[in-house]
């Protein structure tokens, strides 16, 4: 029974025993997602789709969005076959008007917006010296502009609801990774956007969270943008599952956590980058041609 509980549930029970927290308080914490209206970007596959599913299981009203209308409708149908009823809205998040229409449609349908999970992103690989400037622009736009546009459009509703906005970042934001300069730049920009928002929205009681997953096992159809502008399949096997990332998002929403680094390697890298950045740089220099950062 104990093993079937999540770490958050185990922690709440331990705290109840140690600090005599009332059972009703635990119940209210665990139900913070139920009945909330939450938008998940990039939800037509991969991590975004799994996040949406976990939110639906937790009782949230979910808006799934992605650029590909056909894939989005397929995911919506899959959820409906599971007796869930998400709202699917296709949107190009690099376009401000498209984001405004997304938020307006979600508000008209559900009456409010309590949360936004900025998951949409564009992975890219390739050495900086070979990357065309157009590719660099695409990666920055696909990772930072999408989140900025969607957050800006949703902000008035999030302020009203004292809601949450979660930014899915990466360990690439800790230190620039070789063969991933545009992606690393985009993720650190994303985190600084989140930090600025956290300060600006403090008096509005809007929760801003940053999640740093490690290398996640990709869906079978995932492709990465290469320096020559082509999209190639991703072959690596990650250190963590998409489900673990989704559960981490739910825990951040429940606890209104500010930042979470998911993997031990990421936590070590974060500490070393503060204490001995030269060591992190040395390790990355030695491993840059190993293929680890190529796929």
N, C-alpha and C positions, 0 to 999 in steps of 0.2 A: 504493500500500500504506500509506504513512504517513498519507495523508489519511483512510483508512478507520478508523484508530485513534481512540479517544476521547482527550480531553485528559488524562485520568488515565493512560491507557496510554502516551501520548507522554511525559508527565512522568516516569513510572517508568523508561522506556528512557533518557531523558536523564540521570536521576539514576544509573542503572546505569553509564553511560559516564563520568560525571564523578566519581562516588564509589566506583566499583568494587563496586557492590552485587551480591551473588551472584544468579544466575538463579533459584535456588530461592526466594529471598526475594521476588522480584517475583511468582513464580507463586503463592506463598502469599497475598500481598496481593490478587491478582486473584480468588482463589477464596474469599475470606472470606464470600461470600454463599451459595456452593454448599452445600446440605444444611442451611441454616438454616431455622428455622420462623418466619415473619414474618406478622403480622396487619396487614392494611390496612383502615382504616375508610373508609366512604364509597366503597366499591369497586364499586358497581353502575353507575357511569357516570363520565365525565369523567376528571379527573386520577387519581382513585383507581383506576379501572379500568386506566389505562395504567401506573401504578406497579406494580400487580399483575402485569400482563403482562411488564414488564421484569424483575421479580423471578423470575418463572417461567422466562424465557429464561436467566437467570443461574444457574438450578439450585436455587432456593430452594423450600421447601415453603410454600405461601401459603394463608392463611386470608383469605377475602374476606367482608366484612360490610357490611350496609346495612339500612335500615329496611324497604325495599320487597322483600318475599319474591319476588314475580313477576319483578322486574327482576334480582334477584340470581341467581335460577335461570337466567335467560336468559344472563347473563354467564358463569355456570358452564358452561353448555352450549357457549357459544362457545369457551371455553378447552379444553373436552374435545375439541372438534372439531379443535383445534390440537395434540392429544395431551398436554395438560397436565391435571393432576388437582388443582385447588385444592379446599379445603374451604369450602363456602358456609354461613354461619350468619347468619340474619336476627336483628337486635338493635336495640332502641331504646336508644341510648347515653346518653340523658338519664336512664335508669332504672338505678340501681345494681345491682339484682338481675339485670337483663338482661345487664349487663357481666360480672358474676360468672359467669353461665351461659355466656357467650361464651368466656371464658378457660378455664373448666372443660372445655367441649366440645373446644376446640382442644388442650388438654393431653392429654385422654383419647385423642384421635385420633392425634396426632403424638408424644406422649410428652414434649414440651418446648416452650418458647417462647423464641426468641432475639431477637425484635425486634417492635416495634410502630410503625406509621406512623399518626400521628393526622392523618388527612386530612379527615375528616368536618367539614363546616361549613355555615353558613347565610348566604349573601350577602344584603345588604339595602341599599336605596337610599331616600333621602328626607330632607327637612330635619327636624331635631330638633323644631322647634316644631310640626310636624304629626304626629309619630309618637305613636301610642297607647302607653301604658306596657306593655301586653300584648305589643306588637310588640318593644319594647326587650327585654323579658324573654325572648321567643322567640329573638332573635338572640344574646343572651349565653349562653343555655342551649345553643343549637345549635352554638356555637363553643368555649366554654370548658368547660362542664359535661360535654359529650361526651368531650372529651380527658381531663379530670380523672378522670371515672368509669372510663374504660377503662384509663388508666395505673395508677390505684390498684388495680384488680382484677388487672392483669398484673404488678405490681411484685414480688411474691414469686418468680415464675418468672423474671423478668428479672434479679433479684439472683442466683438460682441459676446462670443461664447467663452472667452478666456480659454481658448483652445490650445492645441499643440501643433507644432510643425517640426517634422523630423527630416534631417538631411542624411542621406546615405552616402558616406564618404568612403575612405579607403586608407590602408596603411601607407599608400603612396603620398598621403598628405603629411606624413611624419618626416619623410626625407625623399627628395626626388629620386625616382628609380631609373636605372639605365634602360634605354630603349622604350621609354614611356614618358618622355618629357612633356608633351602636351597634356596627357592624362594626369600626371603628377601636378602640373601647374593648375589644372582645372580643379582638382580636388582640394588643394590648399586654398584656392580662391573661394571655393564653396564653404569651407570651414570658417574663413574669415568673414564671409557674408553672414553666416550663422551667428558668429560671436558678436558682430555689430548689431544684429537684430536682437540678440539676447539683452543687450544693454538698452537699446532704444525701446524695447517692449516691456521692460521690467515693471513699470508702473501700470501697464495694461494687463499684467498677470498672464501673459501669453508664454507658454512653455516652448522653449527651443532646444531641440536635442540633436546631437551629432553622433552617428554610429559609424565606427570604423571596423568593417569586417576584414578578414584576411583573404586568402585565396579561396574562393568559393567554387564548389563543383558546378560547372555550367550546365544549362539544359542542352540536349543533343543538337538543337538547331542554332546555337549561339555562334555568332561570327564576330571577328575583331577587324577593325579598320587598319590596314597596313599603310606604310609610308608611300606606296605607289598608288594609293587611292582605291585598291581592291579590298573586298571583304573576304576573309578566309576563316574557315572553321576553327574553333578553339578545341585543342586536344588535351589540355592539362587536366589532371584530377586534383581538385581542391583539397584543402585541409579541413574544410567545414561544409556542412550542407546548407542548402537554401532554406530548409526548415529551421535550422538554428538561427539564421539571420532574421527570419520572420518572427520567431519567438522573442528574440532580443528586441525587436521593434515594439512588440506588444508590451514587454516589460518596461521599456522606456516610457511608453504612453501611460501605463498604469502608475509608475513611480514618478513620472515627470522628471526623469534623469537628464542631466545636462550633456554628458559625454560617456561613451562606452567603447573601449577597445576590446574586441572580442577574443583574440587569440593570445596565448602566452608569448608567442614570438613577436607579435605586435606590441605587447606591453613592454617586453624587454627592449625592443628597438626604440620605443618612445623614451624609456629611461636613459638608454645609452646615448641617444641623440641629444639629450640635454647635458649629460655628464661628460661624454667623450664622442662628440660628433665625428672626430677624425677616425675613430674605430669603425663606426657605421659606414663611413665613406670607404674605408679600406676594404671592408667585407664586400661591399657592393662592387667595387672595382674588380675584386678577385672573381666575383660570380657573374659578371655581366655577360660573359660569353658562354656560360654554362647551358644556356637554353631556357633557364628558369623564367626569364623575363621576355622570352620570345613568343610564347604561346598563350 
